[in-house]
Amino acid sequence: MLLLAIFMNLFEVGDIRDSCFSEAMKIYLDSFPANERQSIDLIKKRFNENRYQLFVGKIGDEVAVFSLIYRFKHPDFYLLDYYAVKANYRDQKLGTDFLKALFNEMKLNENKVFLILEVEDPNYGNNRKERTRRVQFYKSLGVRQIESMRYILPPLDNGKELTDMIIMIYPAPKCKKITCETLVSLVNELYIEKYNRSANDPLFKKCLELVPKKIRFI
């Protein structure tokens, strides 16, 4: 348990039977559109396979914020798959405190491992101001964007709605170089294993083409 603020604590949930898991999933369903959500059954399956870690921030007995972390096969990388604050606790800077504590709890800097973020591209969509604020929020925490790398999130609800994304990373790479080959490997795992797409999927091939040959961070 890690103290986030005077009234909020960070916990890692170790069992899907824990009531915190159910509370986090309610926030999850309330926070993300259907085309960006995976089924709860799939989340439970991956949790039991040790591919997911669930962290929650609690105020008293209530889960106020959660994050779901996906473990890449590459030992140096994780994915901040989902992160959301409960509706009645938004705009109170709880998310900022939570993420700072999460980064510390995962010992990202100490262990020289990286957290990948798929973030909605502020250059697309009908909610560009909101997307821009979200990117700025992450950058204020030290998260950096991979320059010129577009990424397309396939629909996760068997629909047709695609989501234009950017890829961000924390901490900003210093001791270790992130190569084009590394990014291709991570995109490959996301599409083929996490999103269950075919290696012949045109969308997957397009994403691979969008990986920049030279990696820069902004």
Buried (B, 14 or more C-beta within 10 A) or exposed (E): EBEBBEEBBBBBBEEBEBEBBEBBBEBBEEBBEEBBBBEBEBBBBBBEEEBBBBBBBBBEEBBBBBBBBBBBEEEEBBBBBBBBBBEEBBEEEBBBBBBBBBBBBBEBBEEEBBBBBBBBBBEBEEEEEEBBEBBEBBEEEEBBBBEBBBBBBBBBEEEEEEBBBBBBBBBEBEEEEBEEEBBEBBBBBBBBEBBEBEEEBEBBEEBEEBBEEEBEEE
